[in-house]
């Protein structure tokens, strides 16, 4: 089959990682796969894909309203795809790329649109609400990465979806040759106790709750304890939320450093995006992963951390309970509960059950592979094909 996977970005957000990893696994199964993405200001994929990548350039316009940006980006992506020629499968990873493919379907250029719905957002914007609705209700077939979101689609939108969980390259994250202190030295904090969060600073990631929890846990974590926050590239402007987070840090007496190699006096390091080759060392350099999200599609970061042997503290969300066992391979706390999160971080980072959590986590990560996800998608695609 000739398969065209389309996503809105080249940055290592969950949907983009899903698109790239799935594209490579489908290519390994013998399919002709193209990976399409918008490229803001000439950016390439966060790592070189193992299949042909097709980038559609767009420029960033500072101060542009998010509604205008979404419409402009979707139009640019559709224009780029018009010259792509035929394919057997057109698969969108988000509402923006689905909007582009739906426009081409209306023109008769695309026979059918598949969309992966990672999660459903509560948008205030009418433009974003309609973009999301159309990408769920108007496409020809839907895939969800969890049973929870498939049930939401059926309940709220009256449509069915196949459920195909994410995979993870467990061997890559388990194979980091560095020890904890050596990896910490590479990241710039050495043996300092370190709690890691991946996903940047935004409402959905529970960033303000995490900051409060870290302030409560800092003394018990040990001298020089550090909160390291990686990632954070997104289409949306969370300036108000980030300002509130900054005010929280000042109120809590936490000194914030931006960029790599935090100095000894920093309590919080906002690392920004970490280059993909450095991710295994980043996980190895920490003592616990904090994943206090308020909404997730699946939680791929959790599997990556578990594969690396890092104990995980996560929010008690339905999607995470689909593959995690609280008290066995992770610790779970109620979303938004900073006190419970603080206690769990201390237990995961240095408590007597730490090694048990790490070992069980490795076993959990080992159950999820991209090859298995690709085989399940292949079956979906075969069902879309019209017999000759």
N, C-alpha and C positions, 0 to 999 in steps of 0.2 A: 504494500500500500504506500501511496505517497501521502504523508501526513504533515500538516502545517499546524504547529503550535504557536500561539500568539499571546504575548504578555505586554504589559504597559511600561515595563522598566527593565533596566539592565542590572539594577542593584540587588543585593542579596536579601530581599524580602521573601516571606514564605512562599507566595505564589510564583515568584520568579525562580526560586530554588526548585520548586515543584516542576515548573515547565522545563527547566534545563535538565534536571535529573531524569524526568520522564522521557524527554526527547532522546537522551543518550541511551537509555534502556531500550526504547523502541528501536533505535538504530542498531543496537546490539542484536536485536531479534530479526534483523534483516530488512527492516522497512526503510524507505527513502524519506527522511525526516528533515524538515526545515524548522528552525526556531526564529521567530520574528519578534522584534521588540522595538519600542520607541527608545531612541538614544538622545538624551538631553545633553546639549552642548558637546556632542562628540564622544560621550562616554561609551566604552565597550562593556561587554558582560563582565560581571564580577570575577569570573574565571573563564578561560577559553572553553567554549562548548565543544564536545566531541562530535557534533553534527554541524552542517552548514548554518551559520547565523546570518540573519538578514536584519540590518539595523535601519530604522526610519528616523532621520534626524529631526529634532525639534529644538527650539531655543527656549531657554528660561527667560521669563519676563518678570523681573522683580516687581512685587506689588500687585500682580495680576490676580483678580478674583478667581477662586477655585472653580466656580462654575464655568467661567470663560476658558480657563485652562483645560478643563476636562473636554469641553466641546472642541476646542482647537486641537488638542492632542488626538482625540478620536478621529477627527476629520483628516489629520495628517497621516495617521496610521492607515485609514481606509484608502487614501490616495496612494500610499506606498504599496499596499496590497493589490491594487487594481492591475498593476503590471506583473503580478506574480505568476500568472498562468494557472491552469487547473490543478486540483489536488483531490484526492479521494476523501480526505478528512480535514475539516477546519475546526480547530479546537481553541477556544478562548479561555484564558485563565482568570479573567476579572471582568467587571462590567464595562470598563473602557474598551478593551479589545473586543468584547462581545458587541458593543455598539458599532464598532467598525465593521465587523463581519456581518452583522444584521443589515447594515446599509448595503453591503455588496450582495447579500442574498436578495434584497429587494430589487437590485439591478439585474439579477439573473446570473451573476458571476460566481456565486457560491451556492451549491445545492442545499447544504444543511450546516447548521452550527451546533457544535457541542460546547458546553460550558462547564468548567469546574467551579462550583460554588464553595469557596473555602469557609466563608461565614457570611452572615447577613448583618449589615450595619443599620443603625438608627439615624439616618441622615435627616438633618433639618432642611437642607436645600431641596427645593422642588426638582431642580435639574438632576441632582444626584439620586434622589428617590426614584425618579422615572428611569434613569439609566440603570439602576439596580433592578427595578421591577421588570423592565424589558429584557434584561440579561437573564432573568430567571424564568419568566413566563413565556417569552416570545421565541426562545431558542428551540431547537428540535430535540435536544437530549441534554440531560444534566447528570453530572457526577458530583458527589459530595465526598469529602475525606473523612466524614464521621456520620454515624447513625443519627446523632443529635440534630445536625443541620439538615439532614434528609427529612427528618420528622417535621422540622420547622417549615421547610418548603412545602410539604404536603398540607400542613395545618394552615399556614398563612397565605399560600399562593395556589394551592390546589393542584400541584404538579408533583410528579414522581421523580426520584433520582436514584441512580446506582450509587452504592457506597464502596469506595476503593480507598483504603488508608494510604498514607504516605509511606515511603521507604526511607532508609538511611544507609549511607555507606559506612557501616559499623567498623569495618576493618581499618578504614582511613583514620577515624578518630581514636580507635584503640591502639593504633600503631605508632603513636607519637613516641619517639625514643627518649624524650626528656623526662627527667624526674621533676617532682613538684618544685623544688627550690631552683633548679636549673631553668625550668620554664618560667618561673616567676622572675628570675633575673633577666630573661629575654624580654619579658613584658615591662620590666622596669621597676618591679616591686619586690623581687627576691622572696624571702621567706615570710614576709608580712602576711598575717591572716587576711584572706581575700574572699569576698562574696562577689560573684559574677552575675550580671544580668545582661541579656542580649535582646535587643529590640528598640533601643533608644529611649527617649523620654516622651511619652504620650499617654493620653488618658486610658486607652485600651490596655496598656501594659501595666497599669497600677503603679506608676512611677512615684507618685507622691506617697502612697502607702509604704512602698519599699524604703523611701528615704526616712520616714518616721520609724519604721521597724529597725533599720540599720542603726539609727541614733540610739534606740533602746538597747540594741544587742552589742554595740561596739565594745563596751568594757569587757563583757563576758567572752567576746570573740578573741580577745588577746591584744597585747600591746601593738600599736600601729595598725590596727585593723582598717582595711580598705574596702570600699564599695566600688567596683569597676563596672561601668556601663558601656557596652559596645553596641554598634549599629545605630539605626535611626533615620535612614533615608526614606522619605515618603512624599507623596504628592500633596499632602495636606499641611496646612499651616497651623501648628499648635502653639503659636506664640503666647497666647494668654495662659495656656496650661504651663508652658515652660517658665514663664515669669512667676507663676504661683509656686512652681517647684523651686525656683531660685530663692524666693522669699522664704519658703520652708527651710531650705538649707541654712540661710542666714539666721533664722529664728532658732534652729536646732544647734547652731554653733559648728556646723560642718563646713570645712574648707574644701572648695571645689576646684579641681584642676581640669583643664580641657586639653585633650591631646594625649599622645603616648608618654610613657616614662614619667609617671607622677612623682613629684618630689616627696621627701619624707614627711613634710608637714601637711600634705594633702590627705583628707579623709575620704574624698570621693573623686574618682577619675572618670570623666566623660570622654571615652576613648574615640568615639565616632566609629565609622565603618572600619573594620579590621580586614585587611587583605585576606582572601580565601586561604592561601597557603598557611597563614598564621593561625587559623582557627583551632586546629588540634592543640597547638601549644597554649592558646588562650584558655581552653578548657582545662588543660593540665596544670596551668598556673594558679587555679582557684581551689578553694576548699569546699565550696558549695555553690550550686546554681540557685538563684532566686528567680522564680517564675510566677509573680503575683498578678497575673493577667485578670482582667475583668471579663474579657471575651476573647476566645480563640477559635480558629477553624479546626486545628488539630494539635499543634504544639510541637513542631519539628525540632525546635531547639532542645526540647526535653530529651528526645531520642539521641541527638548528637552528644549532649552532655553525658547521658547514661552510657553511651558507647565508649566515651572517653574515660569512664570510671568516676565521674563526678556525682556526688549525692545531690539529689534534687529536692527542693521545697517548692511546691506548686499550689496554686489556688484550687479549691475544690470546685471544679467545673465539670459539667456532664461530659464534654468531649475528652477530658483527660481521664476520667474514670473508665472510659471505653478501653483504655490500654494500660492504665496504671493501677496498682494495688496499694492504697494508702497503708503505711506502716510496714510494708514489705519492700517495695522497690522505690518508694518516695515517701516524703512527708507532705500532707495536705493540710491547708488552713483555709478558713472562710475568706472569700474575696473581701478586701478592704479592712481586714482585722490586723492592724499593725502589731498589736501585742502578741497575738498568736504567731504571726510571721516571725517576729523577733525570737521567740522561744524556739521555734522550729529551725531557724538558721543556726543558732548556737548548737542545737542537737546534731544537725546534719554536718556542720563543719568540724566539730570536735567531740561529739558525744560518743558513748561506747558502742552505739549501733551503726556508726559511720561505715565501716567496712562491709557490714551486711547489706546496707542500702546500696552501696556501690556495686557489690557483686550481683545482687538481684536486678539492679538497673541494667547492667551489661546483658543479662539474659533477656530482659524485656526488649532492648534495642535489637538484639539478634533475631527477633521474630519478624522484623519489618525490612523488606528488601525492595529496591526499585525494580528488580527483575519480576518480582511477583506483581507489583503494581502495573508494570507494563503489560504483562500477560492479561490482566483483568481489563485494561483499557483496550487491548487488541480485540477482545471479545465484544466489547461495546461497539467498537468501530465496525467490526464485521456485520453487526446487526443493522448498521446504517446503510450498507452498500446495497445498491439495486442490482439484482441479477442481470447479466447481459442478455 
